[in-house]
Amino acid sequence: MKEEKYNVFLDDCRKTPDDFQIRTYTYEDTIQVLKKMEGHIGTLSLDNDLGTEKEGRHVMLWIEEQFYTKGYKLPDRIVVHSMNPIARSQMEATINALYRRCYG
């Protein structure tokens, strides 16, 4: 039996795509979902600039820390839809390193 996976979309202003079941607006809300839904996230799509102190890149830092210190089960896929080129590049580098470590 295939386990159910949920797609999570973090953004403070863009419209939620139709294929995303969970929408978060803040770092804090996203971390709560990631903790609660560990192992059940298909795609996690991240914006960076949320208009708050903690941004999407901080979500990636949290995932990275949890992966290396506690064996956090990564979402099947993490994508960055942020238009911020510097944050996007940093986040994508972290994503690539995590999946290389996880899947070789």
SERO-4910 file (N, C-alpha, C, O; in steps of 0.05 Angstrom, whole numbers):
BEGIN
 pado doro    nc1    nc2    nc3   cac1   cac2   cac3    cc1    cc2    cc3    oc1    oc2    oc3
  Met    A     17    -24      0      0      0      0     18     25      0     35     28     17
  Lys    A     13     43    -18     29     67    -21     21     87      0     -3     93      4
  Glu    A     41     98     14     35    118     35     28    145     22     39    152      1
  Glu    A     10    159     35      1    185     24     22    206     29     34    208     50
  Lys    A     27    222      8     47    244      9     32    270      4     12    271    -10
  Tyr    A     41    291     17     29    318     15     50    337      5     73    336     12
  Asn    A     41    356    -12     58    377    -22     54    402     -6     31    409      0
  Val    A     76    414      2     76    438     20     87    462      5    108    460     -8
  Phe    A     73    484      6     80    509     -8     84    531     12     65    539     26
  Leu    A    109    541     15    115    564     33    117    589     16    135    592     -1
  Asp    A    100    608     21    101    634      8     83    654     22     61    646     32
  Asp    A     91    679     24     74    698     38     55    713     19     37    727     29
  Cys    A     58    710     -8     40    725    -25     31    711    -50      9    718    -61
  Arg    A     46    693    -61     38    680    -86     14    661    -81      9    652    -59
  Lys    A     -1    656   -103    -24    638   -102    -13    609    -99      7    602   -112
  Thr    A    -27    593    -83    -19    566    -80    -25    550   -105    -48    550   -114
  Pro    A     -6    536   -116    -11    519   -139    -32    497   -133    -33    488   -110
  Asp    A    -47    488   -152    -68    469   -148    -59    442   -137    -74    429   -122
  Asp    A    -34    434   -143    -25    408   -134    -12    408   -106      2    389    -99
  Phe    A    -15    430    -91     -5    432    -64    -28    432    -44    -47    447    -46
  Gln    A    -26    413    -25    -48    409     -6    -44    426     19    -64    432     33
  Ile    A    -19    433     25    -14    448     50      0    474     43     19    475     27
  Arg    A    -10    496     54      1    523     49     11    534     76     -3    534     96
  Thr    A     36    544     76     46    558     99     56    586     91     63    590     68
  Tyr    A     55    604    110     62    632    104     88    641    119    100    661    112
  Thr    A     95    626    140    118    634    157    137    611    162    130    588    157
  Tyr    A    161    618    171    181    598    179    169    580    200    170    556    198
  Glu    A    157    592    221    147    577    244    125    557    235    126    534    244
  Asp    A    107    566    218     86    547    209     98    524    193     89    501    195
  Thr    A    118    531    177    130    510    160    145    490    176    143    466    171
  Ile    A    159    499    197    174    480    214    154    462    228    159    438    231
  Gln    A    132    472    238    111    456    251    101    434    232     99    411    239
  Val    A     96    441    207     87    422    187    109    401    181    103    377    180
  Leu    A    133    410    178    155    391    173    159    371    195    165    348    190
  Lys    A    156    380    219    158    362    242    135    342    243    139    318    246
  Lys    A    111    352    240     87    335    241     85    316    218     76    293    221
  Met    A     94    324    194     90    309    170    115    294    160    116    285    138
  Glu    A    135    292    177    161    280    169    155    253    157    141    236    168
  Gly    A    167    249    134    164    223    119    139    223    102    135    203     87
  His    A    123    243    102     98    244     87     96    269     69     75    276     60
  Ile    A    119    281     63    120    304     45    131    296     18    153    286     16
  Gly    A    115    301     -2    123    296    -30    142    318    -39    166    314    -41
  Thr    A    130    341    -45    145    364    -54    142    387    -33    121    393    -24
  Leu    A    165    399    -27    166    423    -10    176    445    -28    198    443    -39
  Ser    A    160    465    -32    167    488    -49    171    513    -32    153    520    -17
  Leu    A    194    525    -34    202    547    -16    206    574    -30    219    575    -50
  Asp    A    194    594    -18    201    622    -24    222    630     -3    224    617     17
  Asn    A    237    651     -8    255    660     12    245    685     26    243    685     51
  Asp    A    239    706     11    233    732     23    204    732     33    185    736     18
  Leu    A    201    728     60    175    725     72    166    751     87    144    752     98
  Gly    A    184    771     87    177    796    101    179    793    131    168    810    146
  Thr    A    193    773    141    197    769    170    227    763    175    242    760    156
  Glu    A    234    762    200    262    757    207    272    730    197    294    728    186
  Lys    A    255    710    200    262    683    190    250    679    162    227    685    157
  Glu    A    267    670    144    259    668    116    261    639    107    267    621    122
  Gly    A    255    634     81    256    608     70    284    594     73    285    570     77
  Arg    A    305    610     71    332    599     74    336    588    102    351    569    106
  His    A    322    599    122    324    589    149    309    562    151    317    545    167
  Val    A    289    558    135    276    531    134    296    511    124    298    489    135
  Met    A    311    518    103    331    499     93    353    494    113    362    471    116
  Leu    A    361    514    128    381    510    149    371    491    170    386    474    181
  Trp    A    345    494    177    333    476    197    332    447    187    340    429    201
  Ile    A    324    444    162    323    417    150    352    405    150    355    382    157
  Glu    A    371    420    142    399    411    141    408    402    169    420    380    172
  Glu    A    403    418    189    411    412    216    397    386    226    410    368    237
  Gln    A    371    384    221    356    361    230    366    335    215    367    314    227
  Phe    A    372    338    190    382    315    174    408    304    185    411    280    189
  Tyr    A    427    322    190    453    313    199    454    306    229    470    289    236
  Thr    A    437    318    245    439    312    274    418    291    284    423    278    304
  Lys    A    395    289    269    374    271    279    364    252    258    345    237    263
  Gly    A    376    252    234    368    234    213    340    241    201    325    223    193
  Tyr    A    334    266    201    308    275    191    303    264    163    321    265    146
  Lys    A    279    253    158    272    242    132    264    265    113    245    279    117
  Leu    A    280    268     92    276    291     73    250    287     58    241    264     53
  Pro    A    238    310     50    216    308     30    226    294      5    250    294      0
  Asp    A    208    282    -11    217    269    -36    231    289    -54    250    282    -68
  Arg    A    223    314    -53    234    335    -70    231    362    -57    211    368    -45
  Ile    A    252    378    -58    251    406    -48    258    424    -72    278    420    -85
  Val    A    241    443    -77    246    463    -98    245    491    -87    232    496    -66
  Val    A    258    509   -100    258    537    -92    245    553   -113    253    553   -136
  His    A    224    568   -106    211    585   -125    216    615   -120    203    632   -131
  Ser    A    235    621   -102    242    648    -95    254    662   -119    269    650   -135
  Met    A    249    688   -122    261    704   -143    287    717   -134    300    731   -149
  Asn    A    294    713   -108    318    725    -97    342    707   -106    345    685    -97
  Pro    A    359    717   -125    379    700   -137    400    690   -117    410    668   -119
  Ile    A    408    706    -97    428    698    -78    417    677    -60    430    656    -56
  Ala    A    394    681    -48    382    662    -30    375    636    -45    379    614    -35
  Arg    A    365    639    -70    358    615    -86    383    598    -90    382    574    -87
  Ser    A    405    610    -97    430    596   -102    440    581    -77    448    558    -78
  Gln    A    439    595    -54    447    583    -29    429    559    -21    438    538    -13
  Met    A    403    563    -24    384    542    -18    387    518    -36    387    495    -27
  Glu    A    390    523    -62    394    501    -81    420    485    -76    421    461    -79
  Ala    A    441    499    -67    466    486    -61    462    467    -37    472    445    -37
  Thr    A    447    477    -17    442    460      7    425    436     -1    430    413      8
  Ile    A    404    440    -17    387    418    -27    404    397    -41    401    373    -36
  Asn    A    420    406    -60    437    387    -76    456    371    -58    459    347    -61
  Ala    A    468    384    -38    486    370    -20    471    350     -3    481    328      1
  Leu    A    447    357      6    431    338     23    423    313      7    426    291     16
  Tyr    A    414    317    -18    405    294    -34    428    278    -44    425    253    -47
  Arg    A    451    290    -49    475    275    -56    483    257    -32    491    234    -36
  Arg    A    482    268     -9    489    253     16    469    230     21    477    209     29
  Cys    A    444    236     15    423    217     21    422    194      0    419    171      6
  Tyr    A    425    202    -26    421    182    -47    447    176    -64    446    161    -83
  Gly    A    469    189    -56    494    184    -70    496    198    -94    516    196   -108
***
